[in-house]
Amino acid sequence: MARERPKRGTLPPPHETIETLEKSASDGNFYGAQQIYKSISARYASAERYGEALDILQSGASVQLKHGQVTCGAELAVLFVEILTKGQFPCNEDTLDRVRTIYRQFPQIPVPQQLGVDDDMQKLSEALGAAKIRVEGCSSFLKAALKWSAEFGGPRNGCPELYDMLAEYICSESPDLDIAKASIYFVRGKNPAKFASELVNFIEKCYPGEDDLAIVRAVLLYLSLGNMRDANYLMDEVRKQLESKELELPDSDLIQFITYLLRTLERDALPLFRVLRQRYKSSLDRESSFKELLDKIAERFYGVQRRSPLQGMFGDIFQATALVVDTTILIISMYMHFITLLILEVYFWLVFKYSPAVDLNIDSLMQMMGGAD
């Protein structure tokens, strides 16, 4: 007896859909499978059967990524997070484990950092382009997951483990590592030891003058979040790892500054904090973000209120207005002085020309001259 076909409008069992689509993708029909993954999962979501929709999208993302279809896999991974949000799934160990499973499927392929004489330039260009796609796809997925985790039971700024995943993937896959971007994610994670390792790897490869900036930026980012423990741990760990490779911390004013700053923040020493900022201002001006980070640190550790951009704007307007008023008053005063002198000149001319007819009143003249002063 033939199996009864599902009625029109009913949804097939999710495991049947998953098996069929896995076979289709394995046969190389990635685009066709992608469209069906999206349409079927959308139908389950419309029926508020969010659990089944998640099963289909997780399977689809994993299958596509396993076959190297990063763009397709990342798209399904982002849809997976959208269903987590729509279904209001809590950020707990079960849901995080599903996010981890998808993350592990994103390819990790070392990108050549240097060219040899016989390297195939076209292949290298393709490898760099593929690496960029991997980073963008994984970043989109994890940023969506961070937003979901913040809204449904995780920490206010998102799950620290997801920040670590994002930072580590950027460091491992970026052909031209943006250590500043990775640092922003690492400091919100919970793995300063891994962060230190990535900093040391960067220091070994970076251009002169970038090493101390990377270290100081990392420490200031931790401190701007009020995290003294990890800021100190990072400095110690970077120093240890460099020594294990027979290297040393960069010898620069910025490294001196951050060493003194960590000691200063251990005590109530706002005047010393300000002296340090002034003393090392020329070195701190090497990166524009340092000023804002230090303002945040002053607020967190010493309660110094930061001036908002709006306050600064109105303050500048009031200063400009006061300057205009003062200038106007000065011009009017000069004009009145000129008129008074002109009147005096005419008065003296009349006196000397028609002295018999004019009663020269010395008192009134002195009063006029006094008014001109």
C-alpha positions as CSV (number, residue, x, y, z in Angstrom):
1,M,0.0,0.0,0.0
2,A,1.4,3.4,-1.0
3,R,2.3,5.8,1.7
4,E,-0.3,8.6,2.2
5,R,1.0,12.0,0.9
6,P,0.7,14.9,3.3
7,K,-2.4,17.0,2.9
8,R,-2.0,20.3,1.1
9,G,-0.9,23.0,3.6
10,T,0.4,20.5,6.2
11,L,4.1,20.4,7.0
12,P,6.2,17.2,6.5
13,P,8.0,15.7,9.5
14,P,11.2,17.8,10.0
15,H,13.5,14.7,10.0
16,E,12.3,13.8,6.5
17,T,13.1,17.3,5.2
18,I,16.5,17.2,6.9
19,E,17.4,13.9,5.3
20,T,16.2,14.9,1.9
21,L,18.1,18.2,1.9
22,E,21.3,16.7,3.3
23,K,21.3,14.3,0.3
24,S,20.6,17.1,-2.1
25,A,23.5,19.2,-0.7
26,S,25.8,16.2,-0.7
27,D,25.0,15.7,-4.4
28,G,26.2,19.3,-5.1
29,N,22.9,21.0,-5.4
30,F,23.8,23.6,-2.8
31,Y,21.7,26.5,-4.3
32,G,18.5,24.4,-4.6
33,A,18.9,23.0,-1.1
34,Q,19.4,26.5,0.2
35,Q,16.1,27.8,-1.1
36,I,14.2,24.8,0.3
37,Y,16.0,25.2,3.7
38,K,14.8,28.8,3.8
39,S,11.2,28.2,2.6
40,I,10.5,25.2,4.8
41,S,11.9,26.7,7.9
42,A,9.9,29.9,7.3
43,R,6.7,27.8,7.1
44,Y,7.5,26.1,10.4
45,A,8.2,29.5,11.9
46,S,4.9,30.9,10.6
47,A,3.1,28.0,12.3
48,E,5.0,28.9,15.5
49,R,6.7,25.5,15.4
50,Y,10.0,27.2,16.3
51,G,11.8,24.0,17.6
52,E,11.4,22.2,14.2
53,A,12.5,25.4,12.3
54,L,15.7,25.5,14.5
55,D,16.4,21.8,13.7
56,I,16.1,22.4,10.0
57,L,18.2,25.6,10.0
58,Q,20.9,24.1,12.2
59,S,21.2,21.1,10.0
60,G,21.2,23.3,6.9
61,A,23.9,25.7,8.2
62,S,26.1,22.8,9.3
63,V,25.8,20.9,6.0
64,Q,26.5,24.0,3.8
65,L,29.5,25.0,5.9
66,K,30.8,21.4,5.9
67,H,30.9,21.5,2.1
68,G,32.6,24.9,2.1
69,Q,29.5,26.9,1.1
70,V,30.2,29.7,3.6
71,T,27.9,32.3,2.2
72,C,24.9,29.9,2.2
73,G,25.9,28.4,5.6
74,A,26.3,31.9,7.2
75,E,22.9,32.9,5.9
76,L,21.2,29.9,7.4
77,A,23.1,30.4,10.6
78,V,21.8,34.0,10.9
79,L,18.3,32.7,10.2
80,F,18.8,30.2,13.0
81,V,19.5,33.1,15.5
82,E,16.4,35.0,14.2
83,I,14.3,32.0,15.1
84,L,15.9,31.9,18.5
85,T,14.8,35.5,18.9
86,K,11.3,35.0,17.4
87,G,10.7,31.9,19.6
88,Q,12.1,33.7,22.6
89,F,14.5,30.8,23.4
90,P,16.5,31.6,26.6
91,C,20.3,32.0,26.5
92,N,21.2,28.8,28.4
93,E,23.7,26.0,28.0
94,D,21.4,24.0,25.6
95,T,20.9,26.9,23.2
96,L,24.5,28.0,23.5
97,D,25.7,24.5,22.6
98,R,23.7,24.7,19.4
99,V,25.4,28.0,18.6
100,R,28.8,26.4,19.3
101,T,28.0,23.5,17.0
102,I,27.3,25.8,14.1
103,Y,30.4,28.0,14.9
104,R,32.7,24.9,14.8
105,Q,31.6,24.2,11.2
106,F,32.9,27.5,9.9
107,P,36.1,26.6,7.9
108,Q,39.4,27.6,9.5
109,I,42.0,27.7,6.7
110,P,45.4,29.4,7.2
111,V,45.9,32.2,4.8
112,P,49.5,32.6,3.4
113,Q,51.0,35.8,4.9
114,Q,53.9,36.2,2.5
115,L,54.6,35.6,-1.1
116,G,57.3,33.5,-2.5
117,V,58.9,33.8,-5.9
118,D,56.8,31.1,-7.6
119,D,53.5,31.7,-5.8
120,D,50.4,31.7,-8.0
121,M,49.1,35.2,-7.6
122,Q,45.6,34.3,-8.8
123,K,45.3,31.5,-6.3
124,L,46.5,33.8,-3.5
125,S,44.0,36.4,-4.5
126,E,41.2,33.8,-4.4
127,A,42.4,32.6,-1.0
128,L,42.4,36.2,0.4
129,G,38.9,36.8,-1.0
130,A,37.6,33.5,0.5
131,A,39.1,34.4,3.9
132,K,37.3,37.8,3.9
133,I,34.0,36.0,3.1
134,R,34.6,33.6,6.0
135,V,35.3,36.4,8.5
136,E,32.2,38.4,7.3
137,G,29.9,35.4,7.4
138,C,31.0,34.2,10.8
139,S,31.0,37.7,12.2
140,S,27.4,38.3,11.1
141,F,26.3,35.0,12.7
142,L,28.1,35.7,16.0
143,K,27.0,39.4,16.2
144,A,23.4,38.2,15.8
145,A,23.9,35.6,18.5
146,L,25.4,38.2,20.8
147,K,22.3,40.4,20.4
148,W,20.0,37.5,21.1
149,S,22.0,36.4,24.2
150,A,21.8,40.0,25.6
151,E,18.0,40.1,25.1
152,F,17.2,36.6,26.4
153,G,18.9,35.9,29.7
154,G,22.6,36.5,29.0
155,P,24.7,39.4,30.4
156,R,23.6,42.9,29.4
157,N,26.3,43.2,26.7
158,G,26.0,39.7,25.5
159,C,27.5,36.3,26.3
160,P,31.3,36.5,27.0
161,E,32.0,33.1,25.3
162,L,30.5,34.5,22.0
163,Y,32.8,37.5,22.2
164,D,35.8,35.1,22.5
165,M,34.6,33.1,19.5
166,L,34.3,36.2,17.4
167,A,37.7,37.6,18.4
168,E,39.4,34.2,17.9
169,Y,37.9,33.7,14.4
170,I,38.9,37.2,13.3
171,C,42.5,36.6,14.5
172,S,42.7,33.1,12.9
173,E,41.1,33.9,9.5
174,S,41.7,37.6,8.7
175,P,44.4,37.9,6.0
176,D,45.2,41.4,7.3
177,L,44.5,41.3,11.0
178,D,42.7,44.3,12.5
179,I,44.0,43.8,16.1
180,A,42.1,46.9,17.3
181,K,38.8,45.3,16.3
182,A,39.7,41.9,17.8
183,S,40.7,43.7,21.0
184,I,37.3,45.2,21.4
185,Y,35.8,41.7,21.4
186,F,38.5,40.0,23.5
187,V,38.0,42.4,26.4
188,R,34.3,41.5,26.7
189,G,35.2,37.8,26.7
190,K,36.6,35.7,29.4
191,N,39.9,34.4,28.0
192,P,42.7,37.0,28.6
193,A,45.3,34.2,28.2
194,K,44.2,33.7,24.6
195,F,44.1,37.4,24.1
196,A,47.7,37.7,25.3
197,S,48.8,34.9,22.9
198,E,47.2,36.8,20.0
199,L,48.9,40.0,21.0
200,V,52.3,38.3,21.1
201,N,51.6,36.8,17.6
202,F,50.8,40.2,16.4
203,I,53.8,41.8,17.9
204,E,56.1,39.3,16.2
205,K,54.7,40.3,12.7
206,C,53.6,43.9,13.0
207,Y,55.4,47.0,11.8
208,P,57.7,49.0,14.1
209,G,55.6,51.3,16.3
210,E,52.5,49.2,16.3
211,D,53.5,46.8,19.1
212,D,53.2,49.2,22.0
213,L,50.0,50.7,20.6
214,A,48.4,47.2,20.5
215,I,49.4,46.5,24.2
216,V,48.4,49.8,25.6
217,R,45.1,49.8,23.7
218,A,44.3,46.3,25.1
219,V,45.0,47.4,28.7
220,L,43.0,50.6,28.4
221,L,40.1,48.8,26.9
222,Y,40.0,46.5,30.0
223,L,40.4,49.4,32.3
224,S,37.6,51.4,30.6
225,L,35.3,48.5,31.6
226,G,36.6,48.7,35.2
227,N,38.4,45.3,34.8
228,M,41.6,45.8,36.7
229,R,42.2,42.1,37.2
230,D,42.3,41.2,33.5
231,A,44.3,44.3,32.6
232,N,47.0,43.4,35.1
233,Y,46.8,39.7,34.0
234,L,47.2,40.6,30.4
235,M,50.3,42.7,31.0
236,D,51.9,39.9,33.0
237,E,51.0,37.2,30.5
238,V,52.3,39.2,27.5
239,R,55.5,39.8,29.4
240,K,55.9,36.1,30.2
241,Q,55.1,34.9,26.7
242,L,57.6,37.4,25.2
243,E,60.3,36.2,27.6
244,S,59.6,32.6,26.7
245,K,60.4,33.6,23.1
246,E,63.5,35.5,24.3
247,L,61.7,38.8,23.4
248,E,61.0,41.9,25.6
249,L,58.2,44.4,26.0
250,P,58.7,47.4,23.7
251,D,60.8,50.1,25.3
252,S,58.6,53.2,24.8
253,D,57.0,56.0,26.7
254,L,53.6,54.4,26.1
255,I,54.6,51.2,27.9
256,Q,56.0,53.3,30.8
257,F,52.7,55.2,30.9
258,I,50.6,52.0,31.1
259,T,52.9,50.6,33.8
260,Y,52.5,53.7,36.0
261,L,48.8,53.9,35.3
262,L,48.1,50.4,36.6
263,R,49.9,51.3,39.8
264,T,48.1,54.6,40.1
265,L,44.6,53.1,39.7
266,E,45.3,50.9,42.7
267,R,45.0,53.9,45.0
268,D,42.9,57.1,45.3
269,A,45.2,59.3,43.3
270,L,43.3,61.4,40.9
271,P,45.9,64.2,40.9
272,L,48.6,61.7,39.9
273,F,46.3,60.3,37.2
274,R,46.0,63.8,35.7
275,V,49.8,64.4,35.9
276,L,50.4,61.1,34.0
277,R,48.0,62.1,31.3
278,Q,49.7,65.5,30.9
279,R,53.2,64.1,31.2
280,Y,52.7,61.5,28.4
281,K,50.2,63.5,26.3
282,S,52.4,63.5,23.2
283,S,52.7,59.7,23.3
284,L,49.0,59.3,24.0
285,D,48.2,61.5,21.0
286,R,49.5,58.8,18.7
287,E,46.0,57.2,18.8
288,S,42.9,59.3,18.9
289,S,40.9,56.6,20.9
290,F,43.2,56.8,23.9
291,K,41.7,60.2,25.1
292,E,38.1,58.8,25.2
293,L,39.3,55.6,26.9
294,L,41.1,57.6,29.6
295,D,38.1,59.7,30.1
296,K,36.0,56.6,30.7
297,I,38.7,55.3,33.1
298,A,38.6,58.6,35.1
299,E,34.9,58.3,35.4
300,R,35.0,54.6,36.5
301,F,37.8,54.9,39.0
302,Y,37.5,58.5,40.2
303,G,34.0,59.5,39.4
304,V,35.1,62.3,37.0
305,Q,32.1,63.1,34.9
306,R,32.8,63.2,31.1
307,R,31.6,66.2,29.2
308,S,29.1,65.0,26.6
309,P,29.5,66.1,22.9
310,L,26.2,68.1,23.4
311,Q,27.6,69.9,26.4
312,G,30.8,70.7,24.5
313,M,28.8,72.0,21.5
314,F,26.7,74.3,23.7
315,G,29.7,75.4,25.6
316,D,31.4,76.4,22.4
317,I,28.3,78.3,21.3
318,F,28.1,80.2,24.5
319,Q,31.8,81.0,24.3
320,A,31.4,82.3,20.7
321,T,28.3,84.3,21.7
322,A,30.2,85.9,24.6
323,L,33.0,86.8,22.3
324,V,30.6,88.4,19.8
325,V,28.9,90.5,22.6
326,D,32.3,91.6,24.0
327,T,33.5,92.6,20.5
328,T,30.2,94.5,19.8
329,I,30.5,96.4,23.1
330,L,34.1,97.3,22.3
331,I,33.2,98.6,18.8
332,I,30.3,100.8,20.2
333,S,32.7,102.1,22.9
334,M,35.2,103.1,20.3
335,Y,32.6,104.7,18.2
336,M,31.3,106.8,21.1
337,H,34.8,107.8,21.9
338,F,35.3,108.9,18.3
339,I,32.1,111.0,18.4
340,T,33.1,112.6,21.7
341,L,36.5,113.6,20.3
342,L,34.9,115.0,17.2
343,I,32.5,117.1,19.3
344,L,35.5,118.4,21.3
345,E,37.4,119.3,18.1
346,V,34.4,121.3,16.8
347,Y,34.1,123.0,20.3
348,F,37.7,124.1,20.3
349,W,37.5,125.3,16.7
350,L,34.5,127.5,17.7
351,V,36.3,128.8,20.8
352,F,39.4,129.9,19.0
353,K,37.6,131.3,16.0
354,Y,34.8,133.1,17.8
355,S,36.2,133.5,21.3
356,P,34.6,136.9,22.0
357,A,31.1,135.5,21.3
358,V,31.6,132.2,23.1
359,D,31.7,131.8,26.9
360,L,34.5,129.4,27.5
361,N,33.3,127.3,30.5
362,I,36.4,125.4,31.7
363,D,34.3,123.2,34.1
364,S,32.0,122.0,31.3
365,L,35.0,121.4,29.1
366,M,36.7,119.2,31.7
367,Q,33.4,117.3,32.2
368,M,33.3,116.6,28.4
369,M,36.9,115.5,28.4
370,G,36.3,113.3,31.4
371,G,33.3,111.7,29.5
372,A,35.6,111.0,26.6
373,D,38.0,108.9,28.8
